[in-house]
Amino acid sequence: MEQKNIEVRELASQYNINLKNTGIPEDSITLDYLKNYINENFFPHVLEKKPINGIRKMISDHLVSGLKEAALISLYEDINCDNLIKAKEENNSIPYNVFMMKIIASAINEFSYMNSSIKNNEIITYKEINIGLAVDSNIGLIVPVIRNVNLKSINDLANEYGELIKRAKKGIIKEIDISGGTFTVSNLGSTGISYFMSIPNWPQTSILSTGKIEQRPLVINGKIEIHNMMTASVTVDHRAIDGAPAARFLSGLKEKFENFNGIE
């Protein structure tokens, strides 16, 4: 009994608890009562519990696998988006993501090693350019896939993108809609985030992350000019893609953004 009293007093001292102010007589306080008192008064109360299952379970498994399996490296680049802004102004009904997918697909077409996965200790490079777009939906993060982006017109992409994103945000999604991706893009520009890095959608080897477009000063030929800038990062699995090839892709992507001439 004395040992229990010692344990109660020692635990109470760790939380600066006056045993006379716990709601019951001091000599009635048990170790279990004190532990419940501490949980109630010194730890956060649970507002909600949600099981990790369904699509959320699939997403978490992919991300954890990506971190466990991959040797990740991220590179960042600032991109002048003046021409992208101009294209959007001239074709306001076309979402930014559609223009960006078209530009990204063009870069992937030149740097095909970015369009790859690792499976069974093999680096697999794909013929089709199927771009997955990370989307925040009412069932959590999902990555709907648009196939053969490089072969489709911007107007066709806009129609397909609109339907797919509408269903994705409502959670009305089929397995075919999130399967077969070869490269993933995560764009958090609409949330006001300037730059970030993402985890590749395992077993894919690459993911591109883009932040908001904002006006920033640039020094050009010794003069300060204001341009519409965006910071992009590419994260790759070093087992398949080294830093220099990833840098060449990002530099090539920057060039394509800055020379973009809109709907061709």
N, C-alpha and C positions, 0 to 999 in steps of 0.2 A: 504493500500500500504506500509506504514511504517512497519507494522507488518511482511509483506512478506519479506521486505528487512532485517529485524532483523533475521528472520529464515534462510535466505540465508547466511548472515554473520556468524551466529552461526554454521551452518552446514559446511561452508567453513573452519572455524577455527578448527573443529574437524579433518580435513584432511590436515591442513597446506596449504590451497590453497590460492594463491594470485589471487583475483578476476580480476585483470588486465591482467592475463595471461591465460585466459580460451578460448580464440579464438573469443569472441564477446565482444562488449562494456559492461562495468560493469553495467550500468544502464539498460541493456537489459536482464540480467541474471535472469531467473525465478528459482523457487525451483525445478521444474521438469527438467529443463535444467541442473542444478547443479547435481541433482541425476544421470542423464545419464552420465554426465562428470565423476563423481566419479566411476560409474560402469565400465566405459571404461578405466579409468586410475589406479584404485586401487584394482580391483577385477580380479581374473583369467578369462581368456577367454575360452569359451567352445570349446573343440576340437571335441567332438563327443557326441551324445546322443543315448542310446540304450534302448528300452523298456524291462522291465522284463516280459518275457512271455515264453511259451513253456516249454522246459526242465529246463531252468534257473529259471522260476517261480516255477516249481515243487520242484527243489532243494532248493530254498530259503524258500519255505513254510515248507519243512521238517526240515531245520536247525533252523528256527525261532520257530517252534513247539517244537523241541528238547530242545531249551533253555528255552522256556516258561514253558513247562510241567515237564522237568526232574530236578532232584536234582543231579548235576554232581560232581563226584570226580575222580581225576586222580592220577595214581601211575606210577612210573618210575623204570626201571631196566636196568642195563648194561649186555649185553649178549655176551659171547665168541662165535664168528662165525667161528672159525678155521675149524671145520668139515663141515660147510656149504660151505666155500671157497673150501675145498678139493673136495666136491661133485660136485661143479660147474666146477672145473678144469677137473674132470674126465668125465663130461657130459656137455660139453660146449654149446651144442645146447639147453639145458634146461634153461629157464629164472630163475633168482633168485626168482621171485615171485611165480613160480610154486613149487619150493622146500619149500618156506616159507608157502604157503597155506597148503601143506601136513603136515608140522610140526604143524601149528596152528590148523588144523582140528583134529590132534591127541590129542592135549591138550584140545580142546573143548569137544572131546569125553569123556574125563575123568572128566571135570568140566562142566557138561551139563547146569548148571544154567546160564552160559555165553551165551548160545544159545537161547535167549529169547526176548520177547517183552512185552510191557504193553499196553493193550487195554481194555477200559471199566472197569478200576479199577481191572483188573485181570493180573497176571503175567503168561504169556504163554510160556512154554518151548517146543521147537520143537524137533522132532525126527531126521529130516534131517539136515545135516550141509551144508548150502548153503552160501558160502562166497562171499560177494560183494567186489570188488576192486575199490577204488576211482581212476578214470582215468581223466587226463587232455586231453580234446578233443577240436576240433575246434568249438564246440558248448558249451564249458564250462565243468565244473565238472560233470561227470556222474559216476554211480556205477554199472557196469555190474556184473551179478551174475553167478557164477559157482556152479551148484547143486551137492549135494552128494559128496563133495570133499573127504571125508574120505573113500569112497568106490571105488574110481578110482585110477588106477595106475598113476605114475608120467608121463609116456609117453602119456597116454590118456589125462591127465590134460594139458600137454604141447600143444597138438594139439588143444584142445578146447580153451585153453587160447589164443593161437596165433590167431585163427580165430576171437574170440570175441573182443580182444583188437584191432585188425586191423580194424574191423568194427566200434568199439567205437570211435577210434581216427579220423575216417573219418566222424563220425556223422551218420553212416548208422546203426541205432539201432532201435530195436522194443521193444514194451512194455514188452514182455516176457523176453527180455535180462536184464531188470533192475528190475524185479519183483521177489518176493519170497525169498529175502535174509533173513538170520537169524543172520548174524554176518558180520561186515565190517572191512576191512583192508585199511589203507592209508599209502603208502610207498613213502616217499619223498627222499629216499636215492640217487636217480639219480640226484637230484637237488643240492646235496652237503649239505643239512640240516642235522644237527647232532641229534636234538631231538625237539619234538613238541607234542602238544596234539590236539585231534580232537573232534568234537561234534558228538555224536552217530547219526546214520541215523534213526531218529525217525520213527516208535515207537520201534525200537530195543533198547536194554538196554546197549549194549557194542560196543566199537570200539577200535581197536588196531592201534597204530601209530608207524611207524618204520623209523629211520633215516639212514644215510649212515654208511657203514662199514668202519672203519678206524683203523689203527694201534695205539694202546695205551699201555702204560706201566702198568703192573699188578704186585702186590706183592704176590708171591706164596711161601709159606714156608720160608719167610724171604728173598727171592731173587726177584729182579726185572726182569720181563720177558716181551717181546713185543708180543701182541696178536691182532688178528683181532676182534675188538669190535663194537657192535651196541647198541644204546640206544633205548629201546622200551617203550612206554607208553600205558596204558590201561585206558580208560575213561568209567565209568559205571554210570548208573542211580541208585542213592542211594536208591530210592524207592523199587528197586527190588534186588539189590546186595550191600551188605555192604562192607566196606573196607577190612576186613579180608578175606572173600571169593575171592574178586578180587585179593588180594595179593597172595593167594594160587594159583590162576590160573596163575598169572604172573611168580611166582616162578617155577611152573610146566612147563610153556612154556620155560623158561630159561633152565631148565634141558633137555628138549627135543631138543632144538637147540644145546646145548653143547654136547649131546650124539648122534646126528644125524649121521647115517651111510650111507646116500645116497640112491640110488635106491635099494629097497629091492626085 
